[in-house]
Amino acid sequence: MKYFKFLFNVLISGALISSCNDLETDLSDQLSENVTTENPEGGGGDGGSGGGSGATVASAYNTLLSGTAGHNNYFSVQEVSSDEMAIPAKGGDWFDGGIWIDMHRHEWTTTSGPLNNTYNTQYAGI
């Protein structure tokens, strides 16, 4: 049994030592030479090969970010369908046609408003 443990430790040690042999990595925290203040996306400044507009990327992320926190959207769907939050049905404006009760009971359908809003918001960002 001692021989088996010794052999196992030698094999594991050999595998760990041999796995750390390429320590040269490309640094990605430095700017490339073709990035200037006039052309922050790079690409040489010809207008056609810049690699994408920063405003386009920012608008997509803003859509995904701002669309997750609203009522009747991703956050509400995630919270109400779990045990973290429940919306009580008090009066006419709290009931909302029973959509939140269905969401909490996991009885939603493909026509549920919160699910459609979540999908549409996320897909608009994509």
ABEGO torsion letter per residue (X at the ends): XAAAAAAAAAAAAAAAAAABABABBBBAABBBAABBAABAAEGGGAGAAAGEBAAAAAAAAAAAAAAAABBGBAAAAAAAABAABBBBBBEAAAAGGGAAAAAAAGABBAABAAAAAAAAAAAAAX
